[in-house]
Amino acid sequence: MSEQIYVGVDIGGTAIKVGICNSVGDLLHTYEGPTEVDKGTETILRNIADYAKRIVEQSAYEWEQVGGVGVGIAGFLDIPNGIVKFSANLGLRDVHLKAYLEQQLGKKVLINNDANVAALGEAWAGAGKGVDQCVCYTLGTGVGGGIIINGKIYEGWSGMAGELGHMQIVPDLEAIQCGCGKMGCLETVSSATGIIKMAKDAVERGDRTSLSLEEQILAKEVFDAAKAGDEVASRIVNRAAYYLGKSMASVAVVLNPKRFIIGGGVSKAGEFLFEQIRQEFRKYTPEVIAEDVEIVPAILGNDAGVVGAAGLILRS
């Protein structure tokens, strides 16, 4: 029998990325095409189906070898039934994505939240390979997350498990409102957006910092300034790392994962950030639970979504 392959689809607001993986998670082939959100729901759906077919046509494989298609998408999902309840970035509402694609492609289709799918990609073929229990943080515009238990995504009863960025961890007197409407979420201090806001606030207060010389403050500038010894930038980074480590301590006593994996743009700060997170984690986690737990960077980068989507077929 010919080798089976699995197609993963990562749907973004600008582009749809498609990948082919084998049964062990090796990414064999990729293709990317425009989402064309401005052309409406029908065009988006047609593009997804077309790109899934096209990637196989362009590869050395045959459609008969496809064991299934997985899809990662941002938004509120009815995962068991494969329905996109609402996706703000894509303008989709009450779309029966699974049913549509199964009809168009003639293959088993599974959908899941984009953060969960990226976590599965890292767990299956990235920084979590060989580890059955891991928790992934994605530090970007917000703080996303995904929980992998026994090698599979843990979704919770309504599919909302893993919303790590909305752990309310900042004390009331320091808390600010998060985009979710609640106060003191991890996302307000440990995302790129949170780090940038803290830096801009410091500059506006008149704090003495090299950041005041920056024409545009981005998270990278804050980390660079901290590495150069800027006290204000160092405090901001320390605060972001403190709450990340403390949040991981809370997760660890509940889930006891073997490995925490951190991805997203902020993670590019490297060991300068990671060592601070590890120190805070060990400080707040009982020693018997913290022992041998690893906190490591993600390694798949932008490929995590397509790899994880393909993995839905084998890991669900």
C-alpha positions as CSV (number, residue, x, y, z in Angstrom):
1,M,0.0,0.0,0.0
2,S,1.3,3.5,-0.8
3,E,2.4,5.8,2.0
4,Q,-0.5,7.7,3.5
5,I,-0.1,11.5,3.8
6,Y,-2.1,14.1,5.7
7,V,-3.0,17.6,4.5
8,G,-2.9,20.5,7.0
9,V,-4.5,23.9,6.4
10,D,-3.7,27.0,8.4
11,I,-6.2,29.8,7.6
12,G,-5.0,33.3,8.2
13,G,-6.6,36.6,7.4
14,T,-4.2,37.3,4.6
15,A,-3.0,33.9,3.4
16,I,-4.0,30.3,3.6
17,K,-1.0,28.0,4.2
18,V,-1.3,24.3,3.3
19,G,1.1,21.5,4.0
20,I,1.6,17.8,3.5
21,C,2.9,15.7,6.3
22,N,3.7,12.0,6.6
23,S,2.6,9.8,9.6
24,V,5.5,11.0,11.8
25,G,4.9,14.7,11.2
26,D,7.6,15.4,8.7
27,L,6.5,18.4,6.6
28,L,7.0,17.3,3.0
29,H,5.5,20.1,0.9
30,T,3.9,23.5,1.4
31,Y,1.7,25.8,-0.6
32,E,0.4,29.3,0.2
33,G,-2.4,31.3,-1.5
34,P,-4.4,34.4,-0.7
35,T,-7.4,34.1,1.6
36,E,-9.4,36.9,-0.2
37,V,-11.5,37.8,2.8
38,D,-12.9,40.8,0.9
39,K,-14.6,38.5,-1.6
40,G,-16.7,36.8,1.0
41,T,-17.4,33.4,2.6
42,E,-17.9,31.5,-0.6
43,T,-14.6,32.5,-2.0
44,I,-12.8,31.7,1.2
45,L,-14.3,28.2,1.3
46,R,-13.6,27.6,-2.3
47,N,-9.9,28.7,-1.9
48,I,-9.4,26.3,1.1
49,A,-10.7,23.4,-1.0
50,D,-8.8,24.5,-4.1
51,Y,-5.5,24.9,-2.2
52,A,-5.8,21.5,-0.5
53,K,-6.3,19.9,-3.9
54,R,-3.5,21.9,-5.5
55,I,-0.8,21.0,-3.0
56,V,-1.3,17.3,-3.7
57,E,-1.3,17.9,-7.4
58,Q,2.0,19.8,-7.2
59,S,3.6,17.1,-5.0
60,A,4.8,13.6,-5.8
61,Y,1.7,12.1,-4.1
62,E,-1.7,11.0,-5.3
63,W,-5.0,12.2,-3.9
64,E,-5.8,8.5,-3.0
65,Q,-2.9,8.6,-0.5
66,V,-4.5,11.4,1.5
67,G,-5.6,10.0,4.9
68,G,-7.5,13.2,5.8
69,V,-7.4,17.0,6.0
70,G,-7.0,19.1,9.2
71,V,-7.8,22.8,9.5
72,G,-6.7,25.4,12.0
73,I,-8.7,28.6,12.2
74,A,-8.9,31.5,14.7
75,G,-12.4,32.1,16.1
76,F,-15.2,30.6,18.2
77,L,-15.7,27.0,17.0
78,D,-18.1,24.1,17.5
79,I,-15.2,21.7,17.2
80,P,-17.1,18.3,17.3
81,N,-19.5,19.4,14.5
82,G,-16.9,21.3,12.6
83,I,-18.7,24.6,12.6
84,V,-17.1,28.1,12.6
85,K,-19.5,30.0,14.9
86,F,-17.7,33.3,14.4
87,S,-14.3,34.3,13.1
88,A,-13.7,38.1,13.3
89,N,-10.6,38.0,11.1
90,L,-12.3,36.1,8.3
91,G,-15.8,37.5,8.6
92,L,-17.2,34.0,8.9
93,R,-20.3,33.2,11.0
94,D,-22.1,29.9,11.4
95,V,-20.1,28.2,8.6
96,H,-20.3,24.4,8.4
97,L,-16.7,24.2,7.4
98,K,-16.2,20.4,8.1
99,A,-19.3,19.4,6.1
100,Y,-18.4,21.7,3.2
101,L,-14.8,20.4,2.8
102,E,-15.8,16.8,3.2
103,Q,-18.2,17.2,0.4
104,Q,-15.7,19.0,-1.8
105,L,-12.7,16.8,-1.0
106,G,-14.2,13.4,-0.3
107,K,-11.9,13.0,2.7
108,K,-12.3,13.1,6.5
109,V,-11.9,16.7,7.7
110,L,-11.3,17.9,11.3
111,I,-11.1,21.6,12.4
112,N,-9.7,23.1,15.6
113,N,-8.6,26.4,17.1
114,D,-5.4,27.8,15.5
115,A,-3.6,28.0,18.9
116,N,-4.5,24.4,19.7
117,V,-3.3,23.3,16.3
118,A,0.0,25.1,16.6
119,A,0.5,23.5,20.0
120,L,-0.2,20.1,18.5
121,G,2.3,20.8,15.7
122,E,5.0,21.5,18.3
123,A,4.0,18.5,20.4
124,W,3.9,16.1,17.4
125,A,6.9,17.1,15.4
126,G,8.6,20.1,17.1
127,A,9.9,21.0,20.5
128,G,7.5,18.6,22.2
129,K,8.3,15.6,20.1
130,G,8.3,12.4,22.2
131,V,6.6,14.1,25.1
132,D,3.0,13.2,25.8
133,Q,2.2,15.9,28.3
134,C,3.1,19.5,27.4
135,V,1.7,23.0,27.5
136,C,2.4,25.6,24.8
137,Y,2.4,29.4,25.1
138,T,2.3,31.6,22.1
139,L,3.6,35.1,22.9
140,G,2.6,37.5,20.1
141,T,0.0,40.3,19.8
142,G,-1.8,38.4,22.6
143,V,-1.0,35.3,24.6
144,G,-2.3,32.1,23.1
145,G,-2.1,28.6,24.4
146,G,-2.6,24.9,23.9
147,I,-2.7,21.9,26.2
148,I,-1.5,18.5,25.0
149,I,-2.4,15.5,27.2
150,N,-1.5,11.9,26.2
151,G,-0.4,13.3,22.9
152,K,-3.8,14.9,22.1
153,I,-5.3,18.4,22.3
154,Y,-7.2,18.9,25.5
155,E,-10.2,21.0,24.4
156,G,-12.4,21.2,27.5
157,W,-16.2,20.7,27.4
158,S,-16.8,23.7,25.1
159,G,-13.5,23.8,23.2
160,M,-12.2,26.8,25.2
161,A,-9.4,25.0,27.2
162,G,-5.9,26.5,26.9
163,E,-6.9,30.2,27.0
164,L,-3.7,30.8,29.0
165,G,-3.5,34.5,28.2
166,H,-6.7,35.1,30.1
167,M,-5.6,33.7,33.4
168,Q,-6.3,36.7,35.7
169,I,-2.9,36.7,37.4
170,V,-2.0,40.4,37.9
171,P,-3.1,41.8,41.3
172,D,-6.0,44.2,41.4
173,L,-3.9,47.3,42.3
174,E,-1.6,46.7,39.2
175,A,-4.3,45.3,36.9
176,I,-5.5,46.9,33.7
177,Q,-8.4,45.8,31.5
178,C,-7.7,43.2,28.9
179,G,-9.3,43.0,25.5
180,C,-11.5,40.2,26.8
181,G,-13.1,42.7,29.2
182,K,-11.6,41.3,32.4
183,M,-8.9,42.8,34.5
184,G,-5.4,41.6,35.1
185,C,-5.1,38.9,32.4
186,L,-1.6,37.5,31.7
187,E,-1.9,38.9,28.2
188,T,-1.8,42.5,29.5
189,V,1.8,42.1,30.7
190,S,3.4,39.2,28.8
191,S,2.3,39.7,25.2
192,A,4.1,42.0,22.7
193,T,1.2,44.4,23.0
194,G,1.5,44.4,26.8
195,I,5.2,44.9,26.8
196,I,4.9,47.8,24.3
197,K,2.2,49.4,26.4
198,M,4.3,49.3,29.5
199,A,7.2,50.8,27.6
200,K,5.1,53.6,26.2
201,D,3.6,54.4,29.6
202,A,7.1,54.7,31.0
203,V,8.2,57.1,28.3
204,E,5.0,59.2,28.8
205,R,5.7,59.3,32.5
206,G,9.1,60.8,31.8
207,D,11.1,57.8,33.2
208,R,14.7,57.9,32.2
209,T,15.1,55.3,29.6
210,S,16.8,54.9,26.2
211,L,13.4,53.8,24.9
212,S,12.4,57.5,24.8
213,L,14.8,57.9,21.9
214,E,13.0,55.2,19.8
215,E,10.9,56.5,17.0
216,Q,8.7,53.4,17.2
217,I,8.7,51.2,20.3
218,L,8.4,47.5,19.5
219,A,8.9,44.5,21.9
220,K,12.3,43.8,20.3
221,E,13.5,47.3,21.2
222,V,12.4,46.8,24.8
223,F,14.4,43.5,25.0
224,D,17.4,45.0,23.3
225,A,17.4,47.9,25.8
226,A,17.1,45.5,28.7
227,K,20.0,43.5,27.5
228,A,22.0,46.7,27.2
229,G,21.3,47.4,30.9
230,D,18.4,49.9,30.6
231,E,16.7,49.8,34.0
232,V,13.2,50.7,32.8
233,A,13.3,48.1,30.0
234,S,14.7,45.5,32.5
235,R,11.8,46.1,34.9
236,I,9.3,45.6,32.0
237,V,11.0,42.4,30.9
238,N,11.2,41.2,34.5
239,R,7.5,41.8,35.0
240,A,6.6,39.9,31.8
241,A,8.8,37.0,32.8
242,Y,7.5,37.1,36.4
243,Y,3.9,36.6,35.5
244,L,4.7,34.0,32.8
245,G,6.6,31.9,35.3
246,K,4.0,32.4,37.9
247,S,1.2,31.4,35.5
248,M,3.2,28.2,34.6
249,A,3.4,27.4,38.3
250,S,-0.4,27.5,38.5
251,V,-0.7,25.3,35.4
252,A,1.9,22.9,36.7
253,V,0.1,22.1,39.9
254,V,-3.1,21.3,37.9
255,L,-1.7,19.5,34.8
256,N,1.8,18.4,35.8
257,P,3.2,18.7,32.2
258,K,6.7,17.5,31.4
259,R,7.4,20.4,29.1
260,F,6.4,24.0,28.6
261,I,6.9,25.2,25.0
262,I,7.0,29.0,24.3
263,G,6.6,30.3,20.7
264,G,5.6,33.6,19.1
265,G,7.5,36.7,18.3
266,V,8.3,37.5,22.0
267,S,10.1,34.2,22.4
268,K,12.8,35.4,20.0
269,A,14.3,37.2,22.9
270,G,15.9,33.9,23.7
271,E,17.6,32.7,26.8
272,F,17.6,36.3,28.2
273,L,13.9,35.9,28.7
274,F,13.7,32.1,29.2
275,E,16.1,32.0,32.1
276,Q,14.0,34.6,34.0
277,I,10.9,32.6,33.3
278,R,12.5,29.4,34.6
279,Q,13.6,31.2,37.8
280,E,10.1,32.5,38.5
281,F,8.6,29.1,37.7
282,R,10.9,27.3,40.2
283,K,10.2,30.0,42.8
284,Y,6.5,29.4,42.8
285,T,6.2,25.7,42.0
286,P,6.5,23.0,44.7
287,E,9.9,21.4,44.2
288,V,8.5,17.9,43.7
289,I,6.3,19.2,40.8
290,A,8.9,21.5,39.3
291,E,11.6,18.8,39.2
292,D,12.7,17.9,35.7
293,V,10.0,20.1,34.1
294,E,11.5,21.8,31.0
295,I,10.7,25.3,29.6
296,V,11.9,25.4,26.0
297,P,11.5,27.5,22.8
298,A,9.2,26.4,20.0
299,I,11.1,25.3,16.9
300,L,8.6,25.0,14.1
301,G,7.9,28.7,13.7
302,N,5.3,29.5,11.1
303,D,5.0,25.8,10.1
304,A,3.5,24.8,13.4
305,G,0.0,25.5,12.2
306,V,0.1,23.4,9.1
307,V,1.9,20.5,10.8
308,G,-0.5,20.5,13.7
309,A,-3.5,20.7,11.4
310,A,-2.3,17.7,9.5
311,G,-1.8,16.0,12.9
312,L,-5.4,16.4,13.8
313,I,-6.2,13.4,11.7
314,L,-3.8,11.1,13.7
315,R,-4.0,12.8,17.1
316,S,-7.7,13.3,17.7
